[in-house]
Every structure is written in C-alpha cells, then in structure tokens.
C-alpha cells in the first residue's frame, strides 16, 4: 500500500511538471534553406516598409545657420522615431508559429533600437547655405544645398553594426538553435550593409533657413557679409530608402555559402 501511494505521488509530480520539459519539434524552424530564404524575403520587406514610413515622416528643425554652414545638432532629426511597430504593422501572423513570430519581433526590435539611438545622436556641421555667406541685415528665406546623410556622424553609429545587432538578437532568441542563429547572423550583416548604403544615398534637403543678423550695407556698415544666428526648419530625408531586395539577396547569399561549407565538411 505504501509503495502504491509513493508511485501515485511520483506520477502526480511528473504530470505537474511535464509542461516545463523541452518538447522536440517535428518540423524544426529554418531547418531547410528554402525556409530561411522565405523568412529573409518577408523580414526584408517588412523593414523596408517600416523604414519608408519612418523616413517620410521625419522633420529636421532648429538648425543653426552661421554664414554658409548649417549645423544639425544631436536631437534635431525630429521626434518621430523608428519603432518595431512600424515594421510589424504589415506582418501577417496567420499560420505562423510562435517561434517564427518571435524571430520577426527580435529582428524588428534590433533595427528599431539601433535606428533610435542613431537618430538621437546624429549631427552634421556642414549643411550648405551659400546665401548665408553674403547678405545684409538678415538672411532672406532660402533652402540648403542637399547633402548626403553620410557627411555627418552619430554617437549611435555603432548601434547599427552587425556585432551590436546580432548581440541584441542573440540575447532575445526564442530558440538556441544553430539554424535560428544563422538567420540572425545573416540578418545582422545584411542590415548593417543596407544601413551604410542608405547613408551613402539618402539626402538631407528642404531645410528652409531665415533670420539672424548680417552686416549693414555701407556707408553705415561693411555689408554684405556672413549671417549669424539664423535658423532652419522643416528639413527632410529624401531619395533612397532602406533596400529590401539588397537585404534579401545578402541573406540568401549567406545561406548559400553556409550550405556549401556544410556540404564540404
């Protein structure tokens, strides 16, 4: 009787804690190269759509204009920050496993965090306003000469590096599985590459500057001359967006090379 009671207790404990045991997947996530490529396509285009919405709503204000140079200080690129919600808004979760959904969320979170810190830390001291070099009394309204984003820098530049992006993903991975980590590695490398391509092709433009003080003309002054204390507003990020096709191609190339290396072992 005592033995039976003990057996019943042990069985009860087993049933109580069974839910915490690892469950083997009949269909491992990303085990097939085709699954990885399909994921690459989806996550790339989700990022591109979110990026476009973010970029189209950016406004650059409070730009200091001294002479012919405009100065964007950290924090001047609007208050509309890149968020994971912008990426996930068009994500169709139907018929997706929770692990798949979590992988999309992790990559979205990495991009959102990196771009938020990049945006907050971006500065540029070389925004051209040629008219500001020679004017009298004040700067009459004028637009900047468009310049590439890469002419400035950010204290958050490293946040968009593959190392930092992958570290974010690795810490939050839903599965400690080599195929999942391969997807994260390829995503991190591809996002970094696309980010730098975007910096090299996106323009800062449409900053409308005016005001400030410039020298009076002769005989009361020695103008025309450089303006001081003018301000610029309503600037935009125009031109290229994040390129989903480039990200997808880079991720697929990563999988191809990894597959060849695996086959050669």
C-alpha positions in Angstrom: 0.0 0.0 0.0 2.8 2.3 0.9 4.6 1.5 -2.4 1.4 2.3 -4.3 1.0 5.6 -2.5 4.6 6.6 -3.4 4.1 5.7 -7.0 0.9 7.8 -7.2 2.8 10.8 -5.8 5.7 10.4 -8.2 3.2 10.2 -11.2 1.4 13.3 -10.0 4.7 15.2 -9.8 5.6 14.1 -13.3 2.3 15.3 -14.7 2.5 18.6 -12.9 5.9 19.5 -14.3 5.6 17.9 -17.7 4.8 21.3 -19.3 8.3 22.6 -18.4 10.1 19.9 -20.3 11.6 20.7 -23.7 9.4 19.5 -26.5 11.1 18.2 -29.6 9.9 19.9 -32.8 8.6 17.7 -35.5 9.3 20.5 -38.0 12.4 22.4 -36.9 12.3 26.2 -37.6 14.5 27.1 -40.6 15.9 23.6 -41.0 15.5 23.9 -44.7 17.4 26.5 -46.7 14.2 27.4 -48.5 12.6 28.2 -45.2 15.4 30.6 -44.4 15.1 32.3 -47.8 11.3 32.7 -47.4 11.9 34.3 -44.0 14.6 36.6 -45.4 12.2 37.8 -48.1 9.5 38.6 -45.5 11.6 40.3 -42.9 13.4 42.4 -45.5 10.3 43.8 -47.0 8.7 44.4 -43.6 11.8 46.5 -42.6 11.7 48.4 -45.9 8.0 49.3 -45.5 8.5 50.4 -41.9 11.6 52.4 -42.9 9.8 54.2 -45.6 7.0 55.3 -43.2 9.6 56.5 -40.7 11.6 58.4 -43.3 8.6 60.1 -44.9 7.6 61.5 -41.6 10.9 62.9 -40.5 11.3 66.6 -40.0 14.6 68.3 -39.3 14.2 71.5 -37.2 16.1 74.0 -35.2 19.1 74.0 -37.5 21.7 76.7 -36.6 23.0 78.6 -39.6 26.2 80.5 -39.3 27.4 82.1 -42.5 27.3 79.5 -45.3 27.1 76.5 -42.9 24.1 74.9 -41.3 24.6 72.8 -38.1 22.4 69.9 -37.2 22.9 69.0 -33.6 22.1 65.7 -31.9 18.3 65.6 -31.4 17.4 67.9 -34.3 16.1 65.0 -36.5 12.6 65.1 -35.3 10.7 63.3 -32.6 9.3 60.6 -34.9 11.4 57.6 -34.0 11.8 54.3 -35.8 9.8 51.7 -33.8 9.3 48.0 -34.1 5.6 48.7 -34.5 6.3 50.3 -37.9 7.8 47.0 -39.1 5.3 44.7 -37.5 2.2 46.7 -38.7 2.1 44.8 -42.0 3.2 41.5 -40.6 0.6 38.7 -41.2 0.8 36.3 -38.3 -1.7 33.9 -39.8 -0.4 30.3 -39.9 2.9 31.4 -38.3 4.4 29.5 -35.4 5.1 31.5 -32.2 8.9 30.9 -32.7 8.7 32.4 -36.3 6.7 35.4 -34.9 9.3 35.9 -32.2 12.1 35.9 -34.7 10.4 38.7 -36.7 9.9 40.6 -33.5 13.6 40.2 -32.4 15.0 41.5 -35.6 12.4 44.3 -35.7 13.5 45.3 -32.1 17.2 45.3 -33.1 16.6 47.6 -36.0 14.3 49.9 -34.0 16.7 50.2 -31.1 19.7 50.8 -33.4 18.0 53.5 -35.5 16.5 55.3 -32.5 20.0 55.7 -31.0 21.5 56.6 -34.3 18.8 59.3 -34.9 19.2 60.8 -31.4 22.9 61.1 -31.8 23.2 62.3 -35.4 24.9 65.6 -36.0 26.2 67.4 -39.1 28.2 70.7 -39.2 28.4 71.0 -42.9 24.9 71.7 -44.3 25.5 74.2 -47.2 23.6 77.5 -47.2 25.6 79.6 -49.8 23.4 82.6 -49.5 24.3 82.9 -45.8 27.9 83.9 -46.8 26.8 87.2 -48.3 23.7 89.1 -47.2 22.7 92.3 -45.5 20.6 92.9 -42.3 19.4 89.3 -42.2 19.1 86.0 -44.1 16.2 86.0 -46.5 14.4 82.6 -46.7 16.5 80.0 -48.6 16.9 76.2 -48.8 20.0 74.3 -48.1 22.0 72.5 -50.9 21.1 68.8 -50.4 23.9 66.7 -48.8 24.2 63.0 -48.2 23.5 61.7 -44.7 27.0 60.2 -44.6 28.5 63.7 -44.4 27.5 63.7 -40.8 28.0 61.2 -38.0 26.3 59.9 -34.9 27.2 58.8 -31.4 24.9 55.9 -32.2 26.7 54.7 -35.4 27.9 51.5 -33.7 24.3 50.5 -32.8 23.8 49.7 -36.4 26.9 47.5 -36.7 26.4 43.7 -37.2 28.1 42.9 -33.9 25.6 45.0 -31.8 22.6 44.0 -33.9 23.5 40.3 -33.5 24.1 40.7 -29.8 20.6 42.1 -29.4 19.1 39.2 -31.3 21.2 36.5 -29.6 20.2 37.8 -26.1 16.5 37.5 -27.1 16.4 34.5 -29.4 13.3 32.3 -28.9 15.4 29.2 -29.7 19.0 28.3 -29.0 19.2 26.6 -32.4 22.0 26.9 -34.9 19.6 27.4 -37.8 17.9 30.3 -36.0 21.3 31.8 -35.1 22.3 31.6 -38.7 19.2 33.6 -39.7 20.1 36.2 -37.1 23.8 36.4 -38.2 22.8 36.9 -41.8 20.1 39.5 -40.8 22.6 41.5 -38.7 25.2 41.5 -41.5 22.7 42.5 -44.2 21.0 45.2 -42.1 24.4 46.8 -41.4 25.2 46.7 -45.2 21.9 48.2 -46.2 22.2 50.9 -43.5 25.5 52.1 -44.9 24.2 52.0 -48.4 21.2 54.1 -47.2 23.6 56.6 -45.5 25.6 56.9 -48.8 22.5 57.6 -50.9 19.9 59.4 -48.8 19.9 63.2 -48.8 19.3 65.9 -46.2 17.3 68.5 -48.1 14.5 71.2 -48.0 15.7 72.9 -44.8 14.3 76.4 -45.0 16.5 78.9 -43.2 16.0 82.6 -42.5 16.5 85.3 -39.9 19.6 86.1 -37.9 21.8 89.2 -38.2 24.0 90.2 -41.1 26.2 93.4 -41.6 24.5 96.6 -42.7 25.5 97.9 -46.1 27.8 100.9 -46.5 28.0 103.6 -45.5 26.6 102.6 -42.1 28.2 99.1 -42.2 30.5 96.9 -44.1 28.0 94.5 -45.6 27.1 92.4 -47.4 28.6 89.7 -45.1 28.1 86.5 -43.2 24.8 86.0 -41.3 24.9 85.0 -37.6 22.1 83.3 -35.6 19.8 82.3 -38.5 17.6 79.2 -38.1 16.5 76.4 -40.4 13.3 74.3 -40.2 11.2 71.6 -42.0 14.1 69.7 -43.4 13.5 66.2 -44.9 15.4 63.0 -45.6 14.8 62.4 -49.3 15.8 60.0 -52.0 16.8 56.4 -51.2 15.1 54.2 -48.6 16.3 51.0 -47.0 16.6 48.5 -49.8 14.7 45.2 -49.0 16.0 43.5 -52.2 19.6 44.1 -51.2 19.0 42.7 -47.7 17.2 39.6 -49.1 20.0 38.9 -51.6 22.7 39.3 -48.9 20.9 37.0 -46.5 20.3 34.4 -49.2 24.0 34.6 -50.3 24.9 34.0 -46.6 22.8 30.9 -46.6 24.2 29.6 -49.9 27.8 30.0 -48.6 27.0 28.4 -45.3 25.3 25.5 -47.1 28.3 24.9 -49.3 30.7 25.0 -46.3 28.4 22.4 -44.5 28.4 20.1 -47.6 32.2 20.3 -47.8 32.8 19.1 -44.3 
